[in-house]
């Protein structure tokens, strides 16, 4: 079953077949990095079209649906912002503050609080500065903009977090600029109500706090979510003794949409960030690995192909999978992650994570020797990093990350398909497919377990 939210009518038509029975890696990259998908941001129509495309490709390749309900998707709700919910009211002695002069933050708790105000200045103690006053059991009134403050010391979420930890019952932040926008706020919810007061009303609240007046705060905020999901296909193992063990081959398919977030390196631009290298290239390589393995004898161990959603928001999709895997992590013998593999010709290939299992070097050696086209690569022991392999490595699964390096187009609108080394993507897929076979084993090829000593 393909994602119901992305239909043939709402998504661009699939590219025509290549030389084989499926589109080429070039066609995969071009489709995923097309302007029509508007940068594949999580939860957007373009993101859903990307998921539908991968599912359609898995189906055409003959993989077995391995998501929820025997479908292709492993759905999960993703928080994309916040919205008002119920009563939002601010009252002081003989005064109800107009709603256009204050607003809750998108990370505010929903609660009704009556308490005395305390003016807490910057709200945080900086090195060499004065210690802020006690806010325990009080409503802390804090300046959002503190002269000389920068980084965390100027961040409303950080300031409110510190006040809550120091016992404040609620937090009022005095904003010199615009009131907070709830619709796109995905910062973690706090345990106390947190509101902002702006403009000339901030001066009135500051004066009220210095007098210790009593205030009543009623806040109702709830998360806005969208249904997104990983796409999962299975190549079943042929050996009855080993088919319950799996190798995960993964790549994330989401990107930054039209920018406008801190992740974009083109601050202020709302141009489409097509993410051809990051990570249409890895998704294309994932599909190519599936094609190679499906075209030959069945492996002994099973291979699970996962296209992750939400990597750009903090490896959300791989965290969801690791928390609720379709195959137990205890039976997952290895994970291969393909993320940014589109610049082989200019950067070369680095394989991170060979130190996560004592058997990796032997498996890589044998896979490399079997390639019809030799592919040199650098090995790095460290398996940590800001991509989906780190989710598995943190849970004890030996994991590799195939990577052709960063570049000036990273997280910019200029990361387009024309700059991807498609032949390099195919060569890396050949190496990843051969390595997967060496780990999975097949008739005449004994399996290698990366977590075991060679």
Secondary structure as the mmCIF struct_conf table of DSSP 4:
data_model
#
loop_
_struct_conf.conf_type_id
_struct_conf.id
_struct_conf.beg_label_comp_id
_struct_conf.beg_label_asym_id
_struct_conf.beg_label_seq_id
_struct_conf.end_label_comp_id
_struct_conf.end_label_asym_id
_struct_conf.end_label_seq_id
TURN_TY1_P TURN_TY1_P1 UNK A 4 UNK A 5
BEND BEND1 UNK A 6 UNK A 6
TURN_TY1_P TURN_TY1_P2 UNK A 8 UNK A 10
BEND BEND2 UNK A 11 UNK A 11
HELX_LH_PP_P HELX_LH_PP_P1 UNK A 12 UNK A 17
BEND BEND3 UNK A 19 UNK A 22
HELX_RH_AL_P HELX_RH_AL_P1 UNK A 25 UNK A 32
TURN_TY1_P TURN_TY1_P3 UNK A 33 UNK A 33
BEND BEND4 UNK A 34 UNK A 34
HELX_RH_3T_P HELX_RH_3T_P1 UNK A 35 UNK A 37
TURN_TY1_P TURN_TY1_P4 UNK A 38 UNK A 39
TURN_TY1_P TURN_TY1_P5 UNK A 42 UNK A 43
BEND BEND5 UNK A 44 UNK A 44
HELX_RH_AL_P HELX_RH_AL_P2 UNK A 45 UNK A 61
TURN_TY1_P TURN_TY1_P6 UNK A 62 UNK A 62
HELX_LH_PP_P HELX_LH_PP_P2 UNK A 63 UNK A 63
STRN STRN1 UNK A 64 UNK A 65
BEND BEND6 UNK A 67 UNK A 67
HELX_RH_3T_P HELX_RH_3T_P2 UNK A 68 UNK A 70
BEND BEND7 UNK A 71 UNK A 72
STRN STRN2 UNK A 73 UNK A 84
BEND BEND8 UNK A 86 UNK A 86
STRN STRN3 UNK A 89 UNK A 92
TURN_TY1_P TURN_TY1_P7 UNK A 93 UNK A 94
STRN STRN4 UNK A 95 UNK A 96
HELX_RH_3T_P HELX_RH_3T_P3 UNK A 99 UNK A 101
STRN STRN5 UNK A 102 UNK A 104
TURN_TY1_P TURN_TY1_P8 UNK A 106 UNK A 107
HELX_LH_PP_P HELX_LH_PP_P3 UNK A 108 UNK A 110
STRN STRN6 UNK A 111 UNK A 119
TURN_TY1_P TURN_TY1_P9 UNK A 121 UNK A 122
BEND BEND9 UNK A 123 UNK A 124
HELX_LH_PP_P HELX_LH_PP_P4 UNK A 125 UNK A 126
TURN_TY1_P TURN_TY1_P10 UNK A 127 UNK A 128
BEND BEND10 UNK A 129 UNK A 129
HELX_LH_PP_P HELX_LH_PP_P5 UNK A 130 UNK A 134
TURN_TY1_P TURN_TY1_P11 UNK A 136 UNK A 137
BEND BEND11 UNK A 138 UNK A 138
STRN STRN7 UNK A 139 UNK A 143
BEND BEND12 UNK A 144 UNK A 145
TURN_TY1_P TURN_TY1_P12 UNK A 147 UNK A 148
HELX_RH_3T_P HELX_RH_3T_P4 UNK A 151 UNK A 154
HELX_RH_AL_P HELX_RH_AL_P3 UNK A 156 UNK A 165
TURN_TY1_P TURN_TY1_P13 UNK A 166 UNK A 167
BEND BEND13 UNK A 169 UNK A 169
STRN STRN8 UNK A 170 UNK A 175
BEND BEND14 UNK A 176 UNK A 177
HELX_LH_PP_P HELX_LH_PP_P6 UNK A 178 UNK A 180
TURN_TY1_P TURN_TY1_P14 UNK A 183 UNK A 184
BEND BEND15 UNK A 187 UNK A 187
HELX_LH_PP_P HELX_LH_PP_P7 UNK A 188 UNK A 190
BEND BEND16 UNK A 191 UNK A 192
STRN STRN9 UNK A 193 UNK A 198
TURN_TY1_P TURN_TY1_P15 UNK A 199 UNK A 199
HELX_RH_AL_P HELX_RH_AL_P4 UNK A 200 UNK A 210
TURN_TY1_P TURN_TY1_P16 UNK A 211 UNK A 212
STRN STRN10 UNK A 214 UNK A 219
STRN STRN11 UNK A 221 UNK A 235
BEND BEND17 UNK A 238 UNK A 238
TURN_TY1_P TURN_TY1_P17 UNK A 240 UNK A 244
BEND BEND18 UNK A 245 UNK A 245
STRN STRN12 UNK A 246 UNK A 252
TURN_TY1_P TURN_TY1_P18 UNK A 257 UNK A 258
BEND BEND19 UNK A 261 UNK A 261
TURN_TY1_P TURN_TY1_P19 UNK A 262 UNK A 263
BEND BEND20 UNK A 265 UNK A 266
TURN_TY1_P TURN_TY1_P20 UNK A 267 UNK A 268
BEND BEND21 UNK A 271 UNK A 271
HELX_RH_PI_P HELX_RH_PI_P1 UNK A 276 UNK A 281
HELX_RH_AL_P HELX_RH_AL_P5 UNK A 282 UNK A 294
TURN_TY1_P TURN_TY1_P21 UNK A 295 UNK A 295
BEND BEND22 UNK A 296 UNK A 297
HELX_LH_PP_P HELX_LH_PP_P8 UNK A 298 UNK A 299
BEND BEND23 UNK A 300 UNK A 301
STRN STRN13 UNK A 302 UNK A 308
BEND BEND24 UNK A 309 UNK A 309
HELX_RH_3T_P HELX_RH_3T_P5 UNK A 311 UNK A 313
TURN_TY1_P TURN_TY1_P22 UNK A 314 UNK A 314
BEND BEND25 UNK A 315 UNK A 315
HELX_RH_AL_P HELX_RH_AL_P6 UNK A 316 UNK A 323
BEND BEND26 UNK A 324 UNK A 324
BEND BEND27 UNK A 326 UNK A 327
HELX_RH_3T_P HELX_RH_3T_P6 UNK A 329 UNK A 331
STRN STRN14 UNK A 332 UNK A 338
BEND BEND28 UNK A 340 UNK A 340
HELX_RH_AL_P HELX_RH_AL_P7 UNK A 344 UNK A 347
STRN STRN15 UNK A 350 UNK A 352
HELX_RH_3T_P HELX_RH_3T_P7 UNK A 354 UNK A 356
TURN_TY1_P TURN_TY1_P23 UNK A 358 UNK A 359
HELX_RH_AL_P HELX_RH_AL_P8 UNK A 360 UNK A 369
TURN_TY1_P TURN_TY1_P24 UNK A 370 UNK A 370
BEND BEND29 UNK A 372 UNK A 373
STRN STRN16 UNK A 378 UNK A 380
BEND BEND30 UNK A 385 UNK A 387
TURN_TY1_P TURN_TY1_P25 UNK A 388 UNK A 388
HELX_RH_AL_P HELX_RH_AL_P9 UNK A 389 UNK A 393
TURN_TY1_P TURN_TY1_P26 UNK A 394 UNK A 396
STRN STRN17 UNK A 399 UNK A 403
TURN_TY1_P TURN_TY1_P27 UNK A 408 UNK A 411
BEND BEND31 UNK A 412 UNK A 412
TURN_TY1_P TURN_TY1_P28 UNK A 413 UNK A 414
HELX_RH_3T_P HELX_RH_3T_P8 UNK A 417 UNK A 419
BEND BEND32 UNK A 420 UNK A 420
HELX_RH_AL_P HELX_RH_AL_P10 UNK A 422 UNK A 440
STRN STRN18 UNK A 442 UNK A 442
TURN_TY1_P TURN_TY1_P29 UNK A 443 UNK A 444
STRN STRN19 UNK A 445 UNK A 445
TURN_TY1_P TURN_TY1_P30 UNK A 450 UNK A 451
BEND BEND33 UNK A 452 UNK A 452
#
